Amino acid sequence: MDPTQLSAAEAGRAIAGGSLSPVALTEAYLDRIAALDGELHSYVLVLRDEALNAAQRAEREIRDGRVRGPLHGVPIGLKDIYKTRGIRTTAGSRVYLDHVPDEDAESWVRLREAGMILLGKQETHEFAIGGPDFTLPFPPARNPWNPAHYPAGSSSGTAAAVGAHLCAAGMGSDTGGSIRGPAAFCGLIGLKPTYGRVSRRGVFPLSYTLDHCGPLTRTVEDCALMLQALAAYDPLDPASADMPVPDYRAALASRLDGMTIGVIRHLHERDAVAGFGPESAPSPTYVETFDAACRTLETLGARLVDIRVSPLLDFADANRVIMMAEAYALHESDFRERPELFGRHMFARIGLGAFLSAADYIEAVRTRRELCREMAEALAGIDAIVSANTTGPAPRIDAVGTYATFDRASYTAPYNITGLPAMSVPIGFENGLPLAFQIAGKPFDEAAVLRAGYAFEQESDFRLSRPPISAPLPGRS
């Protein structure tokens, strides 16, 4: 069997059991990248020699009984905003085109210590916001389900690579939905942990008070294993939280008996059109698919209750004002001194921050405090929340305009502005492209989110669906 068809957890078990070599697995992924990534553009740098050396080292360690954990010997990719010592890290921009850091991102250090193997750096929108931009040095990544379509952003390359089986898992970042949007469009599991759960040190920032780091995987179990390796207090990250870390895989269960899940329907049923116009209306297929997914949660034993919070536009506006103000502050000097180095999407989007006043920013921060309080009250007596993600299939990549991220409803912003953990889970298809919803939870209760997602995943058939490009290469089936 082609080992790239295994999930990260399955590959880890096969490696630990001696039936799969980390070297063979790494070679298989490198072969797939060489054969298929010319169509997807998911990687901006492939570390063939480094990956094979790391795989050989992992093989020796495991043979000698020095097993580091369930992900030892499993290959991954990193969004190209994660700094890697001695390895080019560009943030998708001409500004850092030749940048070679002298430090590693703390999250990559933790994954490396868990025994994972780095295959390469993956395409990102410029500074995690400016894309898809065809004028940048690296072409935008394509959707593995249909390369003419958008994989969403800004963790585009990572989602495309995981979906096409060009790595076992990957790391993205999420400021307004940049993990969960690509996960939705590419049919993956994408987790934005609680703000402060995973260190962001060594990752190019977009918005200091909204940025999150998290995994993109093909299964919920893989996501749980990745989070287990990542979750830790980092005293050198000012936002890091010193909180207990549970056993995430132990929390996974096939039933949801005793669990109460709140469903926020008005975000897509009413608020999208009311706040953003008729072009943001969810497709009829999405509404039917969302309702069917909720019924599945009930059959698994969960008690569902409808809940209401502030309109979607309140969450989106606060998130966008804070993000633009903080992002502009980060890039102001370069914007003034060498604007020609930026891509047109990046410059146009972040440039809006120059027109915000201190009063605008303070009002958005005040609104965030109120929204956090409101969500905490809504979660009282509830174990998790279900709400929409993207409410239709991925658009064509050439149809995504400069202000697309502002023109349409964003269902991911409520969990960035409040810092709550939220995970995208596939729920169906429309026109051959994936659909998804979100499962969110209380602060630092990723275990409940993972439990609900795992039970739903095991009950559905969507986890068995894969894009055609993910099929084994000839001779490897």
DOKOLFI-544260 format. One line per field, with one value per residue (C-alpha): x, y, z; residue number from 0. Coordinates in steps of 0.05 Angstrom, whole numbers, always signed. Layout:
N
c1 X_...
c2 Y_...
c3 Z_...
nr NUM_...
END
This chain:
477
c1 +0_+22_+40_+19_-53_-46_-67_-12_-37_-39_+31_+57_+28_+58_+126_+124_+103_+160_+118_+135_+201_+204_+253_+204_+147_+188_+211_+139_+118_+177_+160_+88_+112_+157_+102_+42_+60_+73_-3_-18_+40_+32_+107_+154_+214_+224_+278_+293_+362_+344_+280_+315_+370_+317_+280_+343_+356_+284_+293_+356_+323_+262_+305_+344_+281_+282_+211_+190_+115_+59_+83_+156_+178_+116_+130_+96_+99_+100_+66_+122_+112_+142_+215_+265_+337_+383_+324_+293_+228_+195_+126_+105_+135_+190_+207_+235_+251_+322_+309_+343_+325_+373_+317_+263_+190_+174_+116_+163_+213_+159_+138_+211_+221_+161_+200_+164_+201_+199_+187_+188_+157_+88_+56_+22_-14_+35_+44_-17_-66_-46_-72_-85_-36_-8_+44_+83_+147_+109_+45_-17_-33_-92_-150_-135_-208_-205_-143_-184_-214_-190_-163_-178_-125_-80_-56_-68_-6_-12_-85_-71_-12_-49_-110_-68_-28_+36_+49_+15_-4_+16_+17_-24_-42_-109_-124_-193_-202_-138_-136_-211_-226_-174_-195_-267_-251_-202_-243_-197_-196_-170_-163_-154_-137_-154_-115_-53_-55_+0_+61_+66_+139_+180_+120_+112_+55_-5_-43_-12_-78_-114_-62_-67_-24_-55_-55_-88_-98_-139_-171_-192_-146_-87_-108_-111_-41_-13_-44_-16_+54_+40_+2_+49_+65_+118_+143_+176_+109_+71_+4_+19_-25_+0_-58_-62_-58_-104_-96_-131_-132_-163_-220_-241_-304_-353_-414_-436_-483_-489_-462_-502_-486_-511_-528_-521_-564_-578_-507_-520_-595_-605_-542_-503_-553_-572_-500_-465_-518_-553_-488_-470_-532_-516_-530_-593_-548_-507_-568_-594_-525_-515_-583_-568_-501_-537_-585_-526_-499_-567_-565_-498_-530_-518_-573_-578_-605_-610_-573_-568_-510_-497_-503_-447_-428_-411_-359_-332_-325_-288_-242_-226_-213_-165_-131_-120_-97_-47_-23_-12_+28_+72_+86_+81_+155_+162_+98_+127_+199_+193_+120_+141_+161_+90_+39_-24_-71_-27_-16_-89_-116_-67_-64_-135_-106_-74_-143_-164_-162_-143_-217_-234_-185_-206_-279_-264_-226_-285_-332_-287_-293_-369_-370_-325_-372_-432_-401_-382_-455_-479_-433_-459_-489_-465_-406_-394_-422_-438_-441_-430_-363_-359_-431_-418_-365_-298_-300_-255_-187_-189_-254_-225_-217_-175_-229_-262_-245_-284_-342_-371_-393_-339_-364_-296_-286_-330_-279_-218_-245_-264_-204_-247_-223_-257_-249_-272_-302_-326_-401_-414_-404_-433_-413_-358_-327_-326_-372_-358_-384_-348_-347_-326_-318_-301_-232_-179_-231_-205_-219_-294_-287_-245_-293_-353_-314_-287_-355_-385_-327_-333_-408_-402_-372_-338_-272_-268_-275_-211_-195_-174_-104_-93_-95_-33_+20_+25_+62_+49_-23
c2 +0_+71_+96_+167_+142_+131_+184_+212_+169_+107_+121_+132_+65_+29_+60_+43_-28_-38_-47_+21_+57_+133_+135_+98_+144_+206_+183_+169_+239_+270_+229_+255_+327_+320_+288_+330_+397_+429_+433_+454_+500_+482_+483_+542_+502_+427_+403_+336_+322_+350_+309_+245_+257_+269_+206_+164_+193_+176_+106_+96_+124_+80_+18_+33_+38_+114_+127_+199_+189_+172_+221_+200_+193_+226_+280_+348_+417_+487_+549_+595_+644_+594_+612_+556_+566_+564_+553_+608_+636_+688_+702_+700_+769_+802_+839_+774_+738_+720_+717_+661_+662_+646_+618_+565_+578_+547_+507_+475_+460_+422_+382_+366_+343_+298_+266_+297_+307_+373_+363_+437_+506_+516_+574_+629_+693_+750_+761_+716_+765_+786_+734_+700_+745_+724_+780_+752_+709_+645_+627_+617_+547_+511_+471_+396_+380_+424_+465_+519_+535_+572_+534_+595_+630_+647_+577_+558_+516_+476_+459_+440_+396_+360_+350_+323_+276_+315_+313_+277_+342_+415_+478_+540_+605_+637_+711_+715_+644_+626_+554_+540_+571_+529_+467_+479_+489_+430_+380_+377_+383_+451_+472_+542_+528_+575_+640_+626_+550_+544_+589_+638_+656_+654_+660_+723_+762_+794_+817_+807_+801_+758_+710_+635_+576_+508_+444_+423_+348_+295_+266_+290_+239_+269_+337_+313_+283_+347_+390_+344_+359_+434_+454_+482_+545_+588_+641_+678_+688_+744_+715_+643_+615_+570_+521_+445_+404_+343_+278_+298_+229_+200_+249_+221_+179_+151_+175_+243_+220_+272_+328_+392_+429_+499_+513_+585_+585_+659_+674_+641_+640_+715_+754_+739_+774_+827_+848_+833_+832_+778_+753_+725_+682_+610_+561_+519_+457_+485_+499_+427_+398_+438_+416_+344_+348_+375_+316_+269_+300_+285_+212_+207_+225_+300_+347_+406_+474_+536_+596_+669_+718_+786_+794_+767_+837_+858_+802_+814_+889_+886_+831_+869_+937_+906_+864_+922_+970_+921_+897_+967_+984_+924_+943_+1019_+1031_+986_+1012_+1082_+1066_+1010_+1001_+973_+907_+890_+854_+892_+853_+861_+935_+949_+910_+930_+1001_+1010_+1010_+1078_+1109_+1082_+1127_+1111_+1118_+1065_+1016_+1029_+1021_+954_+931_+952_+914_+852_+854_+855_+799_+756_+766_+749_+685_+663_+672_+634_+576_+570_+500_+482_+437_+461_+505_+488_+543_+552_+558_+575_+569_+545_+512_+544_+597_+598_+625_+678_+705_+726_+801_+847_+861_+792_+782_+844_+839_+773_+744_+713_+658_+646_+716_+704_+655_+697_+759_+718_+671_+609_+542_+526_+469_+461_+393_+369_+357_+345_+368_+415_+411_+363_+412_+404_+439_+446_+471_+494_+463_+512_+506_+539_+569_+514_+459_+435_+365_+376_+404_+345_+296_+324_+328_+257_+226_+263_+244_+170_+170_+204_+180_+246_+224_+170_+220_+244_+289_+252_+281_+246_+177_+134_+146_+91_+32_+51_+28
c3 +0_-14_+56_+39_+40_+115_+165_+209_+267_+224_+197_+267_+290_+230_+243_+317_+300_+250_+188_+159_+153_+164_+106_+60_+81_+71_+2_-17_+1_-35_-97_-95_-87_-148_-189_-170_-139_-206_-212_-141_-122_-49_-32_-40_-15_-12_+37_+5_+34_+102_+105_+86_+138_+191_+170_+176_+245_+266_+239_+281_+344_+337_+322_+386_+427_+434_+410_+421_+414_+365_+312_+310_+238_+208_+154_+156_+123_+152_+127_+104_+162_+212_+222_+212_+231_+171_+123_+81_+109_+64_+92_+19_+6_-33_+31_+59_-5_+17_+92_+129_+204_+259_+303_+300_+314_+382_+353_+302_+358_+395_+334_+318_+389_+379_+322_+262_+197_+158_+83_+67_+71_+42_+4_+43_+25_+34_+109_+119_+86_+16_-33_-78_-114_-182_-181_-122_-129_-113_-150_-107_-85_-118_-89_-91_-107_-169_-185_-220_-152_-91_-30_+14_+53_+82_+98_+26_+11_+75_+62_-10_+9_+65_+20_-38_+8_-3_+72_+130_+165_+169_+209_+192_+226_+239_+251_+220_+194_+158_+184_+183_+115_+78_+118_+95_+21_+20_+60_+121_+196_+216_+289_+317_+390_+446_+445_+486_+481_+427_+425_+368_+382_+318_+272_+229_+261_+228_+289_+358_+395_+344_+316_+331_+308_+296_+255_+189_+185_+149_+212_+281_+313_+276_+300_+372_+367_+337_+391_+444_+419_+410_+472_+525_+563_+531_+580_+521_+486_+523_+502_+523_+578_+634_+634_+645_+581_+581_+541_+477_+445_+507_+500_+433_+435_+385_+424_+450_+505_+560_+516_+504_+440_+424_+352_+326_+263_+256_+233_+166_+163_+175_+191_+128_+82_+133_+145_+79_+25_-17_-49_+20_+25_+40_-16_-7_-9_+48_+92_+80_+93_+157_+184_+167_+204_+265_+263_+260_+325_+357_+334_+368_+435_+439_+462_+415_+436_+393_+420_+398_+403_+372_+297_+254_+231_+302_+308_+238_+245_+311_+285_+221_+254_+305_+253_+204_+257_+287_+219_+193_+256_+242_+169_+170_+162_+102_+72_+74_+54_+3_-18_-85_-52_-30_-72_-92_-46_+15_+3_-10_+48_+103_+76_+101_+171_+157_+157_+225_+285_+357_+373_+321_+352_+423_+405_+372_+433_+477_+432_+436_+512_+507_+456_+499_+558_+515_+488_+558_+579_+518_+535_+606_+612_+542_+524_+453_+397_+325_+272_+198_+164_+91_+66_-5_-47_-62_-117_-177_-158_-212_-183_-115_-114_-72_-21_-22_+51_+69_+21_+44_+110_+153_+199_+230_+260_+323_+349_+333_+367_+429_+427_+434_+405_+339_+290_+218_+202_+133_+127_+53_-18_-69_-143_-123_-73_+3_+53_+128_+194_+257_+326_+380_+455_+521_+532_+536_+526_+460_+486_+480_+410_+388_+420_+382_+317_+324_+337_+277_+233_+251_+238_+170_+104_+88_+120_+66_+9_-22_-82_-145_-142_-75_-108_-104_-157_-210_-183_-110_-99
nr 0_1_2_3_4_5_6_7_8_9_10_11_12_13_14_15_16_17_18_19_20_21_22_23_24_25_26_27_28_29_30_31_32_33_34_35_36_37_38_39_40_41_42_43_44_45_46_47_48_49_50_51_52_53_54_55_56_57_58_59_60_61_62_63_64_65_66_67_68_69_70_71_72_73_74_75_76_77_78_79_80_81_82_83_84_85_86_87_88_89_90_91_92_93_94_95_96_97_98_99_100_101_102_103_104_105_106_107_108_109_110_111_112_113_114_115_116_117_118_119_120_121_122_123_124_125_126_127_128_129_130_131_132_133_134_135_136_137_138_139_140_141_142_143_144_145_146_147_148_149_150_151_152_153_154_155_156_157_158_159_160_161_162_163_164_165_166_167_168_169_170_171_172_173_174_175_176_177_178_179_180_181_182_183_184_185_186_187_188_189_190_191_192_193_194_195_196_197_198_199_200_201_202_203_204_205_206_207_208_209_210_211_212_213_214_215_216_217_218_219_220_221_222_223_224_225_226_227_228_229_230_231_232_233_234_235_236_237_238_239_240_241_242_243_244_245_246_247_248_249_250_251_252_253_254_255_256_257_258_259_260_261_262_263_264_265_266_267_268_269_270_271_272_273_274_275_276_277_278_279_280_281_282_283_284_285_286_287_288_289_290_291_292_293_294_295_296_297_298_299_300_301_302_303_304_305_306_307_308_309_310_311_312_313_314_315_316_317_318_319_320_321_322_323_324_325_326_327_328_329_330_331_332_333_334_335_336_337_338_339_340_341_342_343_344_345_346_347_348_349_350_351_352_353_354_355_356_357_358_359_360_361_362_363_364_365_366_367_368_369_370_371_372_373_374_375_376_377_378_379_380_381_382_383_384_385_386_387_388_389_390_391_392_393_394_395_396_397_398_399_400_401_402_403_404_405_406_407_408_409_410_411_412_413_414_415_416_417_418_419_420_421_422_423_424_425_426_427_428_429_430_431_432_433_434_435_436_437_438_439_440_441_442_443_444_445_446_447_448_449_450_451_452_453_454_455_456_457_458_459_460_461_462_463_464_465_466_467_468_469_470_471_472_473_474_475_476
END
